[in-house]
Amino acid sequence: LQRSFLVPLEKGKSARELLEEQGLWEEYRHKYPYNPMAKFDQRFVVANEPMTNDADLSYYGVISIGTPPQSFRVIFDTGSSNLWVPSIYCSSTACMNHDRYNPGKSSTYKYNGSPLDIRYGTGSMTGFLAYDTVTVGGLPVTNQIFGCSTTEAAFMQYMRADGILGLAYPRLSASGATPVFDNMMKEGKFNSVPAFLHSNSQQGSVVTFGGINPNHYYGPITWIPLSNELYWQITVDSVTVNGQVVACNGGCQAIVDTGTSLIVGPQSSISNINSRLGASSQNGDYVVNCNNIGQMPNLVFHIHGQQFTLPASAYVSQSQYYGCRTGDSLWILGDVFIRQYYSIFNRAQNMVGLAKAR
């Protein structure tokens, strides 16, 4: 039987929640406008690993690097492929309030030195590559290549996580670095990563390397073949509200991404969906009356002959400072979707499995 390695995820406060509490959200959002599509911009794919400053991300897990182990909180991101953490050679504000990797304190560190440049929607992280033992869910991966940051974009100081662990395909990886997941597969440990995100509680969410946990879902698993083995990209047949097609008429491409918080799509489709849901645009957000959530319709994604339903309670997020808002502006099915559907990223068969989350 395939062994499985569990990484518990904590749901902390997102950068947005912290900034709202401090009254700094308006200033931040203008200074660092969020472009969720920058992460999937083909112009960046070859040279850099593109990522975004998603202020709503709130799930992270702990891994360790080095001997003895140095611990880091990372976002497990199915929309990118590199592993990187801050290093002691970084003096950016964003590094000073996060844990930093010290190669001098690890007996298993090996120098690589190749430069790494990761683009964000509004800035970048630069650094160098190194090798060391990376332990994920109790499983050590020796001589894993990873990035050590030397500069980080200013918005990173508001992120709870120290770094990123990418779970997408190797050809997306910056500097040709072999992803952690591929080295784990090489050692014959497993070939899939199910993600279970718990909606409200701080604890209970988990990324599992290996086995599928029946306690986290019910009903059948729908296996969807990937349409492109770069991201976890699938074909969506249509998106409906009250039986009417509101987006993706005739089919469109979507990316199932743990590293994006909302559901993201082309602006015209998102506008159309929001008008059907009764949301109005205010300061770049789509806003609804919090009292109406109980009466709002379901949003249904039709994928591979199955219906995947998101009730209003799933697609509306509430803030004590800003009221209630819906999804943002290639479709990205982010954490809002994954909270409702237990998601299995299977590399051996190049498929995504989706089942109703418990």
Short mmCIF file of the C-alpha atoms (twelve columns), coordinates in Angstrom:
data_MODEL
# 
_entry.id   MODEL 
# 
loop_
_atom_site.group_PDB 
_atom_site.id 
_atom_site.type_symbol 
_atom_site.label_atom_id 
_atom_site.label_alt_id 
_atom_site.label_comp_id 
_atom_site.label_asym_id 
_atom_site.label_seq_id 
_atom_site.Cartn_x 
_atom_site.Cartn_y 
_atom_site.Cartn_z 
_atom_site.pdbx_PDB_model_num 
ATOM 1   C CA . LEU A 1   0.000   0.000  0.000   1 
ATOM 2   C CA . GLN A 2   1.219   3.448  -0.895  1 
ATOM 3   C CA . ARG A 3   2.330   5.375  2.170   1 
ATOM 4   C CA . SER A 4   0.944   8.850  2.567   1 
ATOM 5   C CA . PHE A 5   2.605   11.867 4.126   1 
ATOM 6   C CA . LEU A 6   0.341   14.479 5.674   1 
ATOM 7   C CA . VAL A 7   1.093   18.165 5.982   1 
ATOM 8   C CA . PRO A 8   -1.480  19.898 8.199   1 
ATOM 9   C CA . LEU A 9   -2.352  23.360 6.907   1 
ATOM 10  C CA . GLU A 10  -3.162  26.269 9.139   1 
ATOM 11  C CA . LYS A 11  -5.618  28.908 8.071   1 
ATOM 12  C CA . GLY A 12  -4.165  32.145 9.367   1 
ATOM 13  C CA . LYS A 13  -5.244  35.716 8.808   1 
ATOM 14  C CA . SER A 14  -4.712  36.758 5.210   1 
ATOM 15  C CA . ALA A 15  -2.690  39.861 4.339   1 
ATOM 16  C CA . ARG A 16  -5.967  41.563 3.445   1 
ATOM 17  C CA . GLU A 17  -7.477  40.864 6.884   1 
ATOM 18  C CA . LEU A 18  -4.377  42.178 8.673   1 
ATOM 19  C CA . LEU A 19  -4.287  45.313 6.505   1 
ATOM 20  C CA . GLU A 20  -8.010  45.951 6.974   1 
ATOM 21  C CA . GLU A 21  -7.549  45.752 10.745  1 
ATOM 22  C CA . GLN A 22  -4.747  48.323 10.546  1 
ATOM 23  C CA . GLY A 23  -6.737  50.594 8.203   1 
ATOM 24  C CA . LEU A 24  -4.073  50.165 5.494   1 
ATOM 25  C CA . TRP A 25  -5.968  48.086 2.924   1 
ATOM 26  C CA . GLU A 26  -6.909  50.958 0.568   1 
ATOM 27  C CA . GLU A 27  -3.327  52.217 0.464   1 
ATOM 28  C CA . TYR A 28  -1.985  48.689 -0.156  1 
ATOM 29  C CA . ARG A 29  -4.444  47.761 -2.903  1 
ATOM 30  C CA . HIS A 30  -3.552  50.901 -4.897  1 
ATOM 31  C CA . LYS A 31  0.174   50.441 -4.357  1 
ATOM 32  C CA . TYR A 32  0.163   46.719 -5.205  1 
ATOM 33  C CA . PRO A 33  -2.753  46.133 -7.582  1 
ATOM 34  C CA . TYR A 34  -3.553  42.426 -7.775  1 
ATOM 35  C CA . ASN A 35  -3.369  40.839 -11.211 1 
ATOM 36  C CA . PRO A 36  -4.191  37.155 -10.706 1 
ATOM 37  C CA . MET A 37  -3.445  36.416 -14.359 1 
ATOM 38  C CA . ALA A 38  0.205   37.538 -14.091 1 
ATOM 39  C CA . LYS A 39  0.975   34.151 -12.597 1 
ATOM 40  C CA . PHE A 40  -0.177  32.425 -15.774 1 
ATOM 41  C CA . ASP A 41  1.246   34.957 -18.243 1 
ATOM 42  C CA . GLN A 42  3.023   32.972 -20.976 1 
ATOM 43  C CA . ARG A 43  5.633   35.745 -21.386 1 
ATOM 44  C CA . PHE A 44  7.045   34.830 -17.998 1 
ATOM 45  C CA . VAL A 45  6.902   31.049 -18.275 1 
ATOM 46  C CA . VAL A 46  10.364  30.443 -19.725 1 
ATOM 47  C CA . ALA A 47  12.544  32.864 -17.814 1 
ATOM 48  C CA . ASN A 48  10.826  33.126 -14.479 1 
ATOM 49  C CA . GLU A 49  8.285   31.478 -12.305 1 
ATOM 50  C CA . PRO A 50  5.452   34.010 -12.374 1 
ATOM 51  C CA . MET A 51  3.375   34.479 -9.258  1 
ATOM 52  C CA . THR A 52  1.004   36.989 -7.779  1 
ATOM 53  C CA . ASN A 53  0.513   39.083 -4.676  1 
ATOM 54  C CA . ASP A 54  -2.753  37.455 -3.627  1 
ATOM 55  C CA . ALA A 55  -3.696  39.238 -0.404  1 
ATOM 56  C CA . ASP A 56  -6.453  36.719 0.378   1 
ATOM 57  C CA . LEU A 57  -4.292  33.592 0.614   1 
ATOM 58  C CA . SER A 58  -4.538  32.157 4.102   1 
ATOM 59  C CA . TYR A 59  -3.485  28.479 4.040   1 
ATOM 60  C CA . TYR A 60  0.068   27.456 4.795   1 
ATOM 61  C CA . GLY A 61  1.920   24.393 6.053   1 
ATOM 62  C CA . VAL A 62  5.308   23.869 7.698   1 
ATOM 63  C CA . ILE A 63  8.263   22.180 5.977   1 
ATOM 64  C CA . SER A 64  11.888  22.039 7.071   1 
ATOM 65  C CA . ILE A 65  15.153  22.542 5.199   1 
ATOM 66  C CA . GLY A 66  18.639  21.485 6.291   1 
ATOM 67  C CA . THR A 67  20.377  19.385 8.954   1 
ATOM 68  C CA . PRO A 68  19.478  20.145 11.701  1 
ATOM 69  C CA . PRO A 69  16.078  21.223 10.306  1 
ATOM 70  C CA . GLN A 70  15.154  24.902 9.868   1 
ATOM 71  C CA . SER A 71  11.360  25.340 9.693   1 
ATOM 72  C CA . PHE A 72  9.418   27.473 7.211   1 
ATOM 73  C CA . ARG A 73  5.755   28.181 6.600   1 
ATOM 74  C CA . VAL A 74  4.999   27.745 2.898   1 
ATOM 75  C CA . ILE A 75  2.007   28.029 0.583   1 
ATOM 76  C CA . PHE A 76  1.526   24.726 -1.286  1 
ATOM 77  C CA . ASP A 77  0.896   26.142 -4.728  1 
ATOM 78  C CA . THR A 78  -0.389  23.957 -7.588  1 
ATOM 79  C CA . GLY A 79  -0.005  26.974 -9.900  1 
ATOM 80  C CA . SER A 80  3.824   27.149 -9.756  1 
ATOM 81  C CA . SER A 81  6.741   24.703 -9.619  1 
ATOM 82  C CA . ASN A 82  9.645   26.118 -7.600  1 
ATOM 83  C CA . LEU A 83  10.370  25.904 -3.885  1 
ATOM 84  C CA . TRP A 84  11.855  29.035 -2.386  1 
ATOM 85  C CA . VAL A 85  12.285  30.566 1.075   1 
ATOM 86  C CA . PRO A 86  13.914  33.757 2.399   1 
ATOM 87  C CA . SER A 87  17.655  33.559 3.166   1 
ATOM 88  C CA . ILE A 88  19.891  35.341 5.676   1 
ATOM 89  C CA . TYR A 89  21.393  37.233 2.702   1 
ATOM 90  C CA . CYS A 90  18.103  39.082 2.204   1 
ATOM 91  C CA . SER A 91  17.600  42.393 3.971   1 
ATOM 92  C CA . SER A 92  14.333  43.443 2.285   1 
ATOM 93  C CA . THR A 93  11.595  44.408 4.743   1 
ATOM 94  C CA . ALA A 94  9.696   41.289 3.673   1 
ATOM 95  C CA . CYS A 95  12.573  39.045 4.756   1 
ATOM 96  C CA . MET A 96  13.138  40.713 8.103   1 
ATOM 97  C CA . ASN A 97  9.734   39.656 9.467   1 
ATOM 98  C CA . HIS A 98  9.946   36.056 8.186   1 
ATOM 99  C CA . ASP A 99  12.096  33.037 9.004   1 
ATOM 100 C CA . ARG A 100 15.302  33.023 6.922   1 
ATOM 101 C CA . TYR A 101 17.346  30.030 5.790   1 
ATOM 102 C CA . ASN A 102 20.960  29.985 6.992   1 
ATOM 103 C CA . PRO A 103 23.133  27.689 4.816   1 
ATOM 104 C CA . GLY A 104 26.013  27.965 7.313   1 
ATOM 105 C CA . LYS A 105 23.915  26.150 9.919   1 
ATOM 106 C CA . SER A 106 23.171  23.112 7.735   1 
ATOM 107 C CA . SER A 107 25.629  20.240 7.304   1 
ATOM 108 C CA . THR A 108 23.736  19.008 4.200   1 
ATOM 109 C CA . TYR A 109 23.782  22.360 2.330   1 
ATOM 110 C CA . LYS A 110 25.413  22.323 -1.114  1 
ATOM 111 C CA . TYR A 111 26.162  25.419 -3.149  1 
ATOM 112 C CA . ASN A 112 24.640  25.838 -6.609  1 
ATOM 113 C CA . GLY A 113 24.726  29.598 -7.070  1 
ATOM 114 C CA . SER A 114 22.626  29.882 -10.255 1 
ATOM 115 C CA . PRO A 115 20.484  33.027 -10.106 1 
ATOM 116 C CA . LEU A 116 16.722  32.822 -9.631  1 
ATOM 117 C CA . ASP A 117 14.314  35.582 -10.617 1 
ATOM 118 C CA . ILE A 118 10.631  35.192 -9.837  1 
ATOM 119 C CA . ARG A 119 8.208   37.785 -11.207 1 
ATOM 120 C CA . TYR A 120 5.138   38.911 -9.364  1 
ATOM 121 C CA . GLY A 121 2.211   40.976 -10.535 1 
ATOM 122 C CA . THR A 122 3.856   43.990 -8.875  1 
ATOM 123 C CA . GLY A 123 7.500   43.231 -8.245  1 
ATOM 124 C CA . SER A 124 9.849   40.304 -7.984  1 
ATOM 125 C CA . MET A 125 11.892  38.019 -5.753  1 
ATOM 126 C CA . THR A 126 15.526  37.477 -6.696  1 
ATOM 127 C CA . GLY A 127 17.948  35.006 -5.209  1 
ATOM 128 C CA . PHE A 128 20.126  31.980 -5.895  1 
ATOM 129 C CA . LEU A 129 19.699  28.220 -6.050  1 
ATOM 130 C CA . ALA A 130 21.043  25.803 -3.434  1 
ATOM 131 C CA . TYR A 131 20.729  22.104 -2.548  1 
ATOM 132 C CA . ASP A 132 19.733  20.722 0.835   1 
ATOM 133 C CA . THR A 133 17.525  18.113 2.500   1 
ATOM 134 C CA . VAL A 134 13.895  19.251 2.394   1 
ATOM 135 C CA . THR A 135 11.449  17.467 4.716   1 
ATOM 136 C CA . VAL A 136 7.758   17.549 3.785   1 
ATOM 137 C CA . GLY A 137 5.207   15.776 5.967   1 
ATOM 138 C CA . GLY A 138 7.968   13.767 7.656   1 
ATOM 139 C CA . LEU A 139 9.443   12.625 4.324   1 
ATOM 140 C CA . PRO A 140 13.042  13.799 3.726   1 
ATOM 141 C CA . VAL A 141 14.047  14.586 0.121   1 
ATOM 142 C CA . THR A 142 17.840  14.741 -0.103  1 
ATOM 143 C CA . ASN A 143 19.733  17.118 -2.405  1 
ATOM 144 C CA . GLN A 144 16.571  19.034 -3.261  1 
ATOM 145 C CA . ILE A 145 17.239  22.162 -5.296  1 
ATOM 146 C CA . PHE A 146 15.452  25.290 -4.018  1 
ATOM 147 C CA . GLY A 147 15.636  29.073 -4.126  1 
ATOM 148 C CA . CYS A 148 17.108  31.285 -1.404  1 
ATOM 149 C CA . SER A 149 15.840  34.853 -1.719  1 
ATOM 150 C CA . THR A 150 18.191  37.840 -1.553  1 
ATOM 151 C CA . THR A 151 15.537  40.481 -2.366  1 
ATOM 152 C CA . GLU A 152 11.755  40.306 -2.048  1 
ATOM 153 C CA . ALA A 153 8.936   42.563 -3.233  1 
ATOM 154 C CA . ALA A 154 7.582   44.837 -0.489  1 
ATOM 155 C CA . PHE A 155 4.090   43.278 -0.426  1 
ATOM 156 C CA . MET A 156 5.600   39.999 0.850   1 
ATOM 157 C CA . GLN A 157 6.006   41.583 4.298   1 
ATOM 158 C CA . TYR A 158 2.224   41.274 4.733   1 
ATOM 159 C CA . MET A 159 2.135   37.568 3.820   1 
ATOM 160 C CA . ARG A 160 1.940   35.078 6.671   1 
ATOM 161 C CA . ALA A 161 3.908   32.389 4.809   1 
ATOM 162 C CA . ASP A 162 7.693   32.614 4.465   1 
ATOM 163 C CA . GLY A 163 7.874   31.049 1.007   1 
ATOM 164 C CA . ILE A 164 6.230   28.908 -1.663  1 
ATOM 165 C CA . LEU A 165 6.341   25.197 -2.487  1 
ATOM 166 C CA . GLY A 166 5.195   24.695 -6.098  1 
ATOM 167 C CA . LEU A 167 3.310   21.538 -7.129  1 
ATOM 168 C CA . ALA A 168 2.869   22.184 -10.871 1 
ATOM 169 C CA . TYR A 169 4.789   20.534 -13.726 1 
ATOM 170 C CA . PRO A 170 8.592   20.671 -14.110 1 
ATOM 171 C CA . ARG A 171 8.587   22.589 -17.392 1 
ATOM 172 C CA . LEU A 172 7.088   25.538 -15.519 1 
ATOM 173 C CA . SER A 173 10.030  25.583 -13.124 1 
ATOM 174 C CA . ALA A 174 12.374  28.579 -13.176 1 
ATOM 175 C CA . SER A 175 16.067  27.859 -13.855 1 
ATOM 176 C CA . GLY A 176 15.218  24.234 -14.685 1 
ATOM 177 C CA . ALA A 177 15.077  23.351 -10.975 1 
ATOM 178 C CA . THR A 178 13.512  19.906 -10.368 1 
ATOM 179 C CA . PRO A 179 10.354  20.385 -8.277  1 
ATOM 180 C CA . VAL A 180 10.112  18.725 -4.828  1 
ATOM 181 C CA . PHE A 181 7.133   16.669 -6.014  1 
ATOM 182 C CA . ASP A 182 9.152   15.180 -8.920  1 
ATOM 183 C CA . ASN A 183 11.979  14.109 -6.632  1 
ATOM 184 C CA . MET A 184 9.450   12.487 -4.308  1 
ATOM 185 C CA . MET A 185 7.915   10.615 -7.264  1 
ATOM 186 C CA . LYS A 186 11.385  9.546  -8.455  1 
ATOM 187 C CA . GLU A 187 11.931  7.876  -5.107  1 
ATOM 188 C CA . GLY A 188 8.722   5.940  -5.800  1 
ATOM 189 C CA . LYS A 189 6.923   7.418  -2.839  1 
ATOM 190 C CA . PHE A 190 3.626   8.317  -4.568  1 
ATOM 191 C CA . ASN A 191 2.129   10.055 -7.570  1 
ATOM 192 C CA . SER A 192 -0.711  12.231 -6.327  1 
ATOM 193 C CA . VAL A 193 -1.381  15.132 -3.962  1 
ATOM 194 C CA . PRO A 194 -4.908  15.502 -2.613  1 
ATOM 195 C CA . ALA A 195 -5.726  18.907 -1.086  1 
ATOM 196 C CA . PHE A 196 -8.458  19.359 1.525   1 
ATOM 197 C CA . LEU A 197 -9.155  22.948 2.580   1 
ATOM 198 C CA . HIS A 198 -11.398 23.464 5.598   1 
ATOM 199 C CA . SER A 199 -13.521 26.539 5.086   1 
ATOM 200 C CA . ASN A 200 -13.787 28.270 8.411   1 
ATOM 201 C CA . SER A 201 -11.761 26.645 11.123  1 
ATOM 202 C CA . GLN A 202 -8.088  27.459 11.580  1 
ATOM 203 C CA . GLN A 203 -7.148  23.771 11.827  1 
ATOM 204 C CA . GLY A 204 -8.266  20.717 9.860   1 
ATOM 205 C CA . SER A 205 -7.034  21.568 6.358   1 
ATOM 206 C CA . VAL A 206 -4.422  19.228 4.926   1 
ATOM 207 C CA . VAL A 207 -2.262  18.497 1.888   1 
ATOM 208 C CA . THR A 208 -1.550  14.758 1.590   1 
ATOM 209 C CA . PHE A 209 1.367   13.439 -0.419  1 
ATOM 210 C CA . GLY A 210 0.189   9.983  -1.467  1 
ATOM 211 C CA . GLY A 211 -3.024  8.333  -0.291  1 
ATOM 212 C CA . ILE A 212 -6.569  9.561  -0.727  1 
ATOM 213 C CA . ASN A 213 -8.420  10.046 2.575   1 
ATOM 214 C CA . PRO A 214 -12.105 8.969  2.421   1 
ATOM 215 C CA . ASN A 215 -12.804 10.990 5.609   1 
ATOM 216 C CA . HIS A 216 -12.339 14.179 3.605   1 
ATOM 217 C CA . TYR A 217 -14.942 13.609 0.897   1 
ATOM 218 C CA . TYR A 218 -18.132 11.735 0.089   1 
ATOM 219 C CA . GLY A 219 -19.693 10.386 -3.110  1 
ATOM 220 C CA . PRO A 220 -17.735 9.473  -6.240  1 
ATOM 221 C CA . ILE A 221 -14.491 11.051 -7.425  1 
ATOM 222 C CA . THR A 222 -14.763 12.560 -10.912 1 
ATOM 223 C CA . TRP A 223 -11.451 12.130 -12.774 1 
ATOM 224 C CA . ILE A 224 -10.815 14.889 -15.300 1 
ATOM 225 C CA . PRO A 225 -7.976  14.547 -17.841 1 
ATOM 226 C CA . LEU A 226 -5.651  17.545 -18.075 1 
ATOM 227 C CA . SER A 227 -5.832  19.582 -21.264 1 
ATOM 228 C CA . ASN A 228 -2.265  20.859 -20.804 1 
ATOM 229 C CA . GLU A 229 0.455   19.355 -18.622 1 
ATOM 230 C CA . LEU A 230 2.003   22.585 -17.404 1 
ATOM 231 C CA . TYR A 231 -0.465  23.789 -14.812 1 
ATOM 232 C CA . TRP A 232 -3.287  21.603 -13.511 1 
ATOM 233 C CA . GLN A 233 -5.352  22.738 -16.474 1 
ATOM 234 C CA . ILE A 234 -8.749  21.261 -17.381 1 
ATOM 235 C CA . THR A 235 -11.615 22.018 -19.761 1 
ATOM 236 C CA . VAL A 236 -14.778 23.551 -18.286 1 
ATOM 237 C CA . ASP A 237 -17.840 23.006 -20.509 1 
ATOM 238 C CA . SER A 238 -19.879 25.928 -19.165 1 
ATOM 239 C CA . VAL A 239 -20.777 27.976 -16.086 1 
ATOM 240 C CA . THR A 240 -24.464 28.422 -15.243 1 
ATOM 241 C CA . VAL A 241 -26.688 30.336 -12.811 1 
ATOM 242 C CA . ASN A 242 -30.316 29.175 -12.515 1 
ATOM 243 C CA . GLY A 243 -29.851 26.940 -15.572 1 
ATOM 244 C CA . GLN A 244 -28.695 29.829 -17.789 1 
ATOM 245 C CA . VAL A 245 -25.157 29.820 -19.231 1 
ATOM 246 C CA . VAL A 246 -23.463 32.922 -17.823 1 
ATOM 247 C CA . ALA A 247 -19.875 32.220 -18.867 1 
ATOM 248 C CA . CYS A 248 -17.629 29.779 -20.704 1 
ATOM 249 C CA . ASN A 249 -20.230 29.163 -23.429 1 
ATOM 250 C CA . GLY A 250 -18.959 26.349 -25.658 1 
ATOM 251 C CA . GLY A 251 -16.169 25.494 -23.229 1 
ATOM 252 C CA . CYS A 252 -13.070 27.200 -21.829 1 
ATOM 253 C CA . GLN A 253 -9.797  26.346 -20.107 1 
ATOM 254 C CA . ALA A 254 -9.459  26.491 -16.329 1 
ATOM 255 C CA . ILE A 255 -6.623  25.971 -13.873 1 
ATOM 256 C CA . VAL A 256 -7.237  24.317 -10.505 1 
ATOM 257 C CA . ASP A 257 -4.929  26.319 -8.251  1 
ATOM 258 C CA . THR A 258 -4.377  26.115 -4.487  1 
ATOM 259 C CA . GLY A 259 -2.219  29.258 -4.762  1 
ATOM 260 C CA . THR A 260 -5.092  31.555 -5.810  1 
ATOM 261 C CA . SER A 261 -7.705  32.418 -3.217  1 
ATOM 262 C CA . LEU A 262 -10.727 33.308 -5.357  1 
ATOM 263 C CA . ILE A 263 -12.298 32.127 -8.594  1 
ATOM 264 C CA . VAL A 264 -10.786 34.186 -11.364 1 
ATOM 265 C CA . GLY A 265 -11.907 34.515 -14.962 1 
ATOM 266 C CA . PRO A 266 -11.976 36.862 -17.944 1 
ATOM 267 C CA . GLN A 267 -13.361 40.260 -16.931 1 
ATOM 268 C CA . SER A 268 -16.424 40.104 -19.226 1 
ATOM 269 C CA . SER A 269 -17.425 36.668 -17.848 1 
ATOM 270 C CA . ILE A 270 -16.896 37.717 -14.234 1 
ATOM 271 C CA . SER A 271 -18.994 40.877 -14.833 1 
ATOM 272 C CA . ASN A 272 -21.761 38.804 -16.409 1 
ATOM 273 C CA . ILE A 273 -21.776 36.297 -13.534 1 
ATOM 274 C CA . ASN A 274 -21.813 39.062 -10.933 1 
ATOM 275 C CA . SER A 275 -24.715 40.889 -12.561 1 
ATOM 276 C CA . ARG A 276 -26.689 37.593 -12.522 1 
ATOM 277 C CA . LEU A 277 -25.800 37.154 -8.850  1 
ATOM 278 C CA . GLY A 278 -26.985 40.669 -8.059  1 
ATOM 279 C CA . ALA A 279 -23.516 42.023 -7.205  1 
ATOM 280 C CA . SER A 280 -22.476 45.597 -7.974  1 
ATOM 281 C CA . SER A 281 -18.986 46.909 -8.643  1 
ATOM 282 C CA . GLN A 282 -17.462 49.136 -5.936  1 
ATOM 283 C CA . ASN A 283 -13.794 50.176 -5.758  1 
ATOM 284 C CA . GLY A 284 -12.677 47.203 -7.822  1 
ATOM 285 C CA . ASP A 285 -14.651 44.634 -5.784  1 
ATOM 286 C CA . TYR A 286 -18.008 43.052 -6.567  1 
ATOM 287 C CA . VAL A 287 -20.192 43.717 -3.542  1 
ATOM 288 C CA . VAL A 288 -23.437 42.120 -2.363  1 
ATOM 289 C CA . ASN A 289 -25.760 42.764 0.571   1 
ATOM 290 C CA . CYS A 290 -24.704 40.376 3.351   1 
ATOM 291 C CA . ASN A 291 -28.382 39.856 4.275   1 
ATOM 292 C CA . ASN A 292 -29.095 38.399 0.808   1 
ATOM 293 C CA . ILE A 293 -26.626 35.492 0.895   1 
ATOM 294 C CA . GLY A 294 -29.353 32.985 1.840   1 
ATOM 295 C CA . GLN A 295 -31.416 33.908 -1.247  1 
ATOM 296 C CA . MET A 296 -28.580 34.110 -3.780  1 
ATOM 297 C CA . PRO A 297 -28.378 31.418 -6.504  1 
ATOM 298 C CA . ASN A 298 -25.804 28.657 -6.869  1 
ATOM 299 C CA . LEU A 299 -22.947 29.034 -9.318  1 
ATOM 300 C CA . VAL A 300 -22.554 25.760 -11.262 1 
ATOM 301 C CA . PHE A 301 -19.419 24.660 -13.115 1 
ATOM 302 C CA . HIS A 302 -20.092 21.927 -15.706 1 
ATOM 303 C CA . ILE A 303 -16.922 19.845 -16.037 1 
ATOM 304 C CA . HIS A 304 -16.476 16.481 -17.772 1 
ATOM 305 C CA . GLY A 305 -20.208 15.726 -17.725 1 
ATOM 306 C CA . GLN A 306 -20.590 16.526 -14.017 1 
ATOM 307 C CA . GLN A 307 -21.952 19.534 -12.155 1 
ATOM 308 C CA . PHE A 308 -19.824 21.233 -9.494  1 
ATOM 309 C CA . THR A 309 -21.992 23.564 -7.449  1 
ATOM 310 C CA . LEU A 310 -20.872 26.518 -5.363  1 
ATOM 311 C CA . PRO A 311 -23.535 27.937 -3.028  1 
ATOM 312 C CA . ALA A 312 -23.470 31.658 -2.208  1 
ATOM 313 C CA . SER A 313 -21.992 30.842 1.210   1 
ATOM 314 C CA . ALA A 314 -18.918 29.529 -0.677  1 
ATOM 315 C CA . TYR A 315 -18.415 32.263 -3.276  1 
ATOM 316 C CA . VAL A 316 -19.171 35.268 -1.040  1 
ATOM 317 C CA . SER A 317 -16.474 36.354 1.418   1 
ATOM 318 C CA . GLN A 318 -17.321 38.539 4.402   1 
ATOM 319 C CA . SER A 319 -15.214 41.252 5.974   1 
ATOM 320 C CA . GLN A 320 -16.187 43.173 9.106   1 
ATOM 321 C CA . TYR A 321 -14.721 46.309 7.497   1 
ATOM 322 C CA . TYR A 322 -15.809 45.970 3.876   1 
ATOM 323 C CA . GLY A 323 -19.013 43.904 3.946   1 
ATOM 324 C CA . CYS A 324 -19.587 41.033 1.485   1 
ATOM 325 C CA . ARG A 325 -17.923 40.509 -1.880  1 
ATOM 326 C CA . THR A 326 -17.785 37.839 -4.598  1 
ATOM 327 C CA . GLY A 327 -15.016 36.520 -6.904  1 
ATOM 328 C CA . ASP A 328 -12.492 38.606 -8.799  1 
ATOM 329 C CA . SER A 329 -11.745 39.405 -12.441 1 
ATOM 330 C CA . LEU A 330 -8.077  31.476 -18.600 1 
ATOM 331 C CA . TRP A 331 -10.259 30.714 -15.402 1 
ATOM 332 C CA . ILE A 332 -8.504  29.982 -12.119 1 
ATOM 333 C CA . LEU A 333 -10.475 27.740 -9.769  1 
ATOM 334 C CA . GLY A 334 -8.894  28.788 -6.499  1 
ATOM 335 C CA . ASP A 335 -9.360  28.029 -2.810  1 
ATOM 336 C CA . VAL A 336 -13.051 29.054 -2.931  1 
ATOM 337 C CA . PHE A 337 -13.631 26.082 -5.269  1 
ATOM 338 C CA . ILE A 338 -11.216 23.685 -3.528  1 
ATOM 339 C CA . ARG A 339 -12.893 24.262 -0.158  1 
ATOM 340 C CA . GLN A 340 -16.074 22.777 -1.677  1 
ATOM 341 C CA . TYR A 341 -14.360 19.997 -3.663  1 
ATOM 342 C CA . TYR A 342 -11.651 17.679 -2.353  1 
ATOM 343 C CA . SER A 343 -9.050  17.982 -5.120  1 
ATOM 344 C CA . ILE A 344 -6.570  15.273 -6.120  1 
ATOM 345 C CA . PHE A 345 -3.645  16.251 -8.333  1 
ATOM 346 C CA . ASN A 346 -2.550  12.978 -9.960  1 
ATOM 347 C CA . ARG A 347 0.725   13.141 -11.882 1 
ATOM 348 C CA . ALA A 348 0.887   9.449  -12.899 1 
ATOM 349 C CA . GLN A 349 -2.356  9.710  -14.885 1 
ATOM 350 C CA . ASN A 350 -2.167  13.484 -15.544 1 
ATOM 351 C CA . MET A 351 -5.626  14.020 -14.112 1 
ATOM 352 C CA . VAL A 352 -7.424  16.095 -11.519 1 
ATOM 353 C CA . GLY A 353 -9.907  14.250 -9.286  1 
ATOM 354 C CA . LEU A 354 -12.757 16.193 -7.688  1 
ATOM 355 C CA . ALA A 355 -15.187 14.958 -5.024  1 
ATOM 356 C CA . LYS A 356 -17.567 16.761 -2.657  1 
ATOM 357 C CA . ALA A 357 -15.588 17.849 0.414   1 
ATOM 358 C CA . ARG A 358 -16.961 16.796 3.800   1 
# 
